[in-house]
């Protein structure tokens, strides 16, 4: 049974706060293990990567076979049925078209004093994409990481994917092929992150590492941050559906189940102004779970972490949504636009009854790598800007430097940085 | 004596690589100490913050006096000479005017299929700004953090600044007053970062923490990343001057010294096509260092970490600049525009002979919080976007959902997520 809350009950605030604070991830402390792995890879390079891969992934690689050959990629991709290839191609093309609209423009101008000011955007040179192997191995995630990097203009994209017992989902390699990725290594875990960040003889280092992974991967990303850029520390997926009486309970139930089937801490919450919808959705979830092959896992997550909250108004729903700051927010309303402005913290917002979150996972065109665990309060989904950086441009003329010299030298003095002041005053009257 | 390199010498590549890898920061391992402090603040709140502050800062605060009163701020600010206040006001106004041009625009559109797609930007609700106390206590940094946050539309800005032995530079509080910051706590170190990230009875938690600090502050930021957003892990400052024969050796020398006077690992590098300029600059640095009150510290840094590199062409200089990926790059050339495009990795670029880096530290208008330690390969300087986040918008009509259903359901099948597929197919023919 999911949690049922009613915002008119006196204990609501306390119970809602508990829900917000619910621990959804087993926070394994793997800091020391990961530090040792990173140090080992920095010190011994390929030798360490090969040893660790063979041990953790029950594999049998050498430095010579760490990288997939072009033939291996092509033959794996060729195993993938043509309708799957076509679907991945459609996804790729739509993701690409949307992300092309995210490309930032340079902006350089001259102000009234004659000072040239501006921002110029350039791509990161080399990016490493981490793709999980095994259970949660998603070809769609290959596209969601690779396409914005390509659109940004990244020159080199290196992908790593662990192959437990030597196995890999061929659709992963098909997605890589469609995305134009040719540099793929059969490695994973902290050792893969370390290899990307510091480089080995076989794997040249990159400038930024993106992509989801388990606790070891997340910890390794946190530890190499600074040496390379990272995207975010991703947690379990989550959806918040805001619905009124116009919503179809079977559709809402299907969306809550789609999130819950991720397992491993995934969370589905319904907030509704309509108590009878709440009841109908709860019944529908139970019914639909019996129809689903992996229904047991989804039911476990729904029972443990799911919640249905009834509220007095849509404004109140928006207020709760901003406190939850969910990765995905569905507005299952006839008029979603009316509530859209009120939702300030969300990774992505899905409008109306015909936009199930899952369409955004694959072919909507927007990115499915989104901030989780309330980080939508401060973070954005993955996009083209994550693969670019902005350089400031500043240029003074002799006269604009003169005009700004006095306040600059004054502040330098207050900060006890006389050399700063001197570098300005030495240029005056020239 | 600074390092002298000549790109035509056979050992150049090896020596340049050594320069790139030179360790400039004593990487104290304070991980465990910081973890303990954060756990203590989470557990005991104000009590821990007060105890740690009194111990580490030799202070005598209580929970009631953690926050500066409006009177304390006003009277400290009133001690600041009027020319300093005017200079800070000029800096504020110019920083504000420039950052207003960084505000992103929402972009929502409907594609050919009828799918609504877009990006919407919103401000972070609450931000914590860390301002160092003691030696490197810079009022200009208050402005550089606070102004972009204000421009972004951040509703609440909380500032923390340690007051060792109870002392504070009044110009810090004057800058805060000019920037409109009224919530200021006299705390620092890892305990301040923990208080901002997790909140205490006196200090409500924020959503993001920005600003520079020592090893404890940097480590604390790394550890709370995820609970809150952070800006970057800042290292020692650095400048790279690219000059040809048109440069004035005395001016170039002054800029190299201005950087070196930061001490603590700051690095100044000159790359020039003109060997006689190289010699003249070296002589000038020696001469000017004798004129500077803090010349001894700057000389120490220049001798230990400074470098002068002669190259055969400006193209070659740009190539080295991209490998160094410096925080600041000065183009001391008659025609800086010609080289500008070739410099791809830099925090900020300063154009021509009349743009000393120091003008950008204070009143140029651009931000002086910039990526250090080669992180300009993947990171940008602080700006308005750091205080905002992007929400994706997706909306399907019945017909566009139908058009996209087949590829989406196909990919869901490959990913073994039948619930995802079902949430789409259940809506068809409705």
Contacts between the chains, C-beta under 8 A, distances in Angstrom:
chain1	res1	chain2	res2	distance
A	31	B	31	7.5
A	83	B	410	5.7
A	84	B	410	5.8
A	84	B	411	7.3
A	84	B	414	5.5
A	86	B	407	6.9
A	86	B	410	8.0
A	87	B	406	7.3
A	87	B	407	3.6
A	87	B	408	7.5
A	87	B	410	4.0
A	87	B	411	5.1
A	87	B	414	8.0
A	88	B	407	8.0
A	88	B	411	6.7
A	90	B	404	7.9
A	90	B	407	4.3
A	91	B	407	6.4
A	91	B	411	6.4
A	97	B	111	7.2
A	98	B	111	8.0
A	98	B	117	5.4
A	101	B	107	6.4
A	101	B	109	7.4
A	101	B	117	8.0
A	102	B	119	6.8
A	107	B	101	6.4
A	109	B	101	7.4
A	111	B	97	7.3
A	111	B	98	8.0
A	111	B	365	7.3
A	115	B	364	6.5
A	115	B	365	6.8
A	116	B	351	6.3
A	117	B	98	5.4
A	117	B	101	8.0
A	117	B	364	7.1
A	117	B	365	5.4
A	117	B	366	6.1
A	119	B	102	6.8
A	119	B	383	7.7
A	120	B	349	7.9
A	122	B	344	4.9
A	122	B	345	7.3
A	124	B	377	6.7
A	124	B	378	5.1
A	125	B	344	7.7
A	125	B	345	7.7
A	125	B	377	6.6
A	137	B	415	7.9
A	138	B	415	5.1
A	139	B	411	7.0
A	139	B	414	6.4
A	139	B	415	7.1
A	140	B	411	5.7
A	140	B	415	6.7
A	169	B	414	7.8
A	171	B	414	4.8
A	207	B	377	4.3
A	207	B	378	4.6
A	208	B	378	4.5
A	222	B	222	6.7
A	222	B	225	6.8
A	222	B	226	8.0
A	225	B	222	6.8
A	225	B	225	7.6
A	225	B	233	7.1
A	226	B	222	8.0
A	226	B	233	4.8
A	226	B	373	7.3
A	226	B	375	6.7
A	228	B	378	6.6
A	229	B	375	7.2
A	229	B	377	7.8
A	229	B	378	3.4
A	229	B	379	5.9
A	233	B	225	7.1
A	233	B	226	4.8
A	248	B	430	7.7
A	250	B	426	6.2
A	251	B	423	7.4
A	251	B	426	5.9
A	251	B	427	5.7
A	254	B	419	7.1
A	254	B	422	5.4
A	254	B	423	4.0
A	254	B	426	4.9
A	255	B	423	5.0
A	257	B	419	4.7
A	257	B	422	7.4
A	257	B	423	7.3
A	258	B	417	7.3
A	258	B	419	4.3
A	258	B	420	4.7
A	258	B	422	7.2
A	258	B	423	4.3
A	260	B	419	7.5
A	261	B	417	6.0
A	261	B	418	7.5
A	261	B	419	4.0
A	261	B	420	7.3
A	262	B	417	7.7
A	288	B	422	7.4
A	291	B	422	7.7
A	292	B	418	5.9
A	292	B	419	5.6
A	292	B	422	7.1
A	293	B	418	5.6
A	294	B	416	7.5
A	294	B	418	6.7
A	294	B	419	7.2
A	298	B	419	6.1
A	336	B	395	7.3
A	340	B	393	7.5
A	343	B	391	7.7
A	344	B	122	4.9
A	344	B	125	7.7
A	345	B	122	7.4
A	345	B	125	7.7
A	345	B	389	7.9
A	346	B	391	5.2
A	347	B	391	6.8
A	347	B	392	7.0
A	348	B	391	6.4
A	348	B	392	3.9
A	348	B	393	7.4
A	348	B	394	6.4
A	349	B	120	7.9
A	349	B	391	5.9
A	349	B	392	7.2
A	349	B	393	5.4
A	349	B	394	7.4
A	350	B	394	5.4
A	350	B	395	7.2
A	351	B	116	6.3
A	351	B	393	6.8
A	351	B	394	6.9
A	351	B	395	3.3
A	351	B	396	8.0
A	352	B	395	5.9
A	352	B	396	7.5
A	353	B	427	7.5
A	354	B	396	4.8
A	354	B	397	6.1
A	354	B	398	5.2
A	354	B	400	7.9
A	354	B	401	4.7
A	354	B	427	5.9
A	355	B	394	5.9
A	355	B	395	5.3
A	355	B	396	4.5
A	355	B	401	7.2
A	356	B	401	7.9
A	356	B	423	4.2
A	356	B	424	5.5
A	356	B	427	6.5
A	357	B	423	7.3
A	358	B	408	6.5
A	358	B	412	6.5
A	358	B	417	7.9
A	358	B	420	4.0
A	358	B	421	7.3
A	358	B	423	4.9
A	358	B	424	5.6
A	359	B	394	7.2
A	359	B	396	6.0
A	359	B	401	6.6
A	359	B	404	6.1
A	359	B	408	5.6
A	359	B	424	6.1
A	360	B	392	7.4
A	360	B	394	4.9
A	361	B	408	7.7
A	361	B	412	7.8
A	361	B	420	6.3
A	362	B	407	6.9
A	362	B	408	4.4
A	362	B	411	4.7
A	362	B	412	6.9
A	362	B	420	8.0
A	363	B	404	4.8
A	363	B	407	5.2
A	363	B	408	4.8
A	363	B	411	7.4
A	364	B	115	6.5
A	364	B	117	7.1
A	364	B	394	4.7
A	364	B	396	7.5
A	364	B	404	7.3
A	365	B	111	7.3
A	365	B	115	6.9
A	365	B	117	5.4
A	365	B	394	7.7
A	366	B	117	6.1
A	366	B	392	4.2
A	366	B	393	7.7
A	366	B	394	5.2
A	367	B	392	6.7
A	370	B	392	7.3
A	371	B	389	7.6
A	373	B	226	7.3
A	375	B	226	6.7
A	375	B	229	7.2
A	376	B	389	6.8
A	376	B	391	7.4
A	377	B	124	6.7
A	377	B	125	6.6
A	377	B	207	4.3
A	377	B	229	7.8
A	377	B	389	7.8
A	378	B	124	5.0
A	378	B	207	4.6
A	378	B	208	4.5
A	378	B	228	6.5
A	378	B	229	3.4
A	378	B	389	6.1
A	379	B	229	5.9
A	379	B	389	5.8
A	380	B	389	4.5
A	380	B	390	4.0
A	380	B	391	7.6
A	381	B	390	6.8
A	381	B	392	5.5
A	383	B	119	7.7
A	383	B	390	6.8
A	385	B	385	7.5
A	389	B	345	8.0
A	389	B	371	7.6
A	389	B	376	6.8
A	389	B	377	7.8
A	389	B	378	6.1
A	389	B	379	5.7
A	389	B	380	4.5
A	390	B	380	3.9
A	390	B	381	6.9
A	390	B	383	6.8
A	391	B	343	7.7
A	391	B	346	5.2
A	391	B	347	6.8
A	391	B	348	6.4
A	391	B	349	5.9
A	391	B	376	7.4
A	391	B	380	7.6
A	392	B	347	7.0
A	392	B	348	3.9
A	392	B	349	7.2
A	392	B	360	7.4
A	392	B	366	4.2
A	392	B	367	6.7
A	392	B	370	7.3
A	392	B	381	5.6
A	393	B	340	7.5
A	393	B	348	7.4
A	393	B	349	5.5
A	393	B	351	6.8
A	393	B	366	7.7
A	394	B	348	6.4
A	394	B	349	7.4
A	394	B	350	5.4
A	394	B	351	6.9
A	394	B	355	5.9
A	394	B	359	7.1
A	394	B	360	4.9
A	394	B	364	4.7
A	394	B	365	7.7
A	394	B	366	5.3
A	395	B	336	7.2
A	395	B	350	7.2
A	395	B	351	3.3
A	395	B	352	5.9
A	395	B	355	5.3
A	396	B	351	8.0
A	396	B	352	7.6
A	396	B	354	4.8
A	396	B	355	4.5
A	396	B	359	6.0
A	396	B	364	7.5
A	397	B	354	6.1
A	398	B	354	5.2
A	400	B	354	7.9
A	401	B	354	4.7
A	401	B	355	7.2
A	401	B	356	7.9
A	401	B	359	6.5
A	404	B	90	7.9
A	404	B	359	6.1
A	404	B	363	4.8
A	404	B	364	7.3
A	406	B	87	7.3
A	407	B	86	6.9
A	407	B	87	3.6
A	407	B	88	8.0
A	407	B	90	4.3
A	407	B	91	6.4
A	407	B	362	6.9
A	407	B	363	5.2
A	408	B	87	7.6
A	408	B	358	6.5
A	408	B	359	5.6
A	408	B	361	7.7
A	408	B	362	4.4
A	408	B	363	4.8
A	410	B	83	5.7
A	410	B	84	5.8
A	410	B	86	8.0
A	410	B	87	3.9
A	411	B	84	7.3
A	411	B	87	5.1
A	411	B	88	6.7
A	411	B	91	6.4
A	411	B	139	7.0
A	411	B	140	5.7
A	411	B	362	4.7
A	411	B	363	7.4
A	412	B	358	6.4
A	412	B	361	7.7
A	412	B	362	6.9
A	414	B	84	5.5
A	414	B	87	8.0
A	414	B	139	6.4
A	414	B	169	7.8
A	414	B	171	4.8
A	415	B	137	7.9
A	415	B	138	5.1
A	415	B	139	7.1
A	415	B	140	6.7
A	416	B	294	7.6
A	417	B	258	7.3
A	417	B	261	6.1
A	417	B	262	7.6
A	417	B	358	7.8
A	418	B	261	7.5
A	418	B	292	5.9
A	418	B	293	5.6
A	418	B	294	6.7
A	419	B	254	7.1
A	419	B	257	4.6
A	419	B	258	4.3
A	419	B	260	7.5
A	419	B	261	4.0
A	419	B	292	5.6
A	419	B	294	7.2
A	419	B	298	6.1
A	420	B	258	4.7
A	420	B	261	7.3
A	420	B	358	4.0
A	420	B	361	6.3
A	420	B	362	8.0
A	421	B	358	7.3
A	422	B	254	5.4
A	422	B	257	7.4
A	422	B	258	7.2
A	422	B	288	7.3
A	422	B	291	7.7
A	422	B	292	7.1
A	423	B	251	7.4
A	423	B	254	4.0
A	423	B	255	5.0
A	423	B	257	7.3
A	423	B	258	4.3
A	423	B	356	4.2
A	423	B	357	7.3
A	423	B	358	4.9
A	424	B	356	5.5
A	424	B	358	5.6
A	424	B	359	6.1
A	426	B	250	6.2
A	426	B	251	5.9
A	426	B	254	4.9
A	427	B	251	5.7
A	427	B	353	7.6
A	427	B	354	5.9
A	427	B	356	6.5
A	430	B	248	7.7
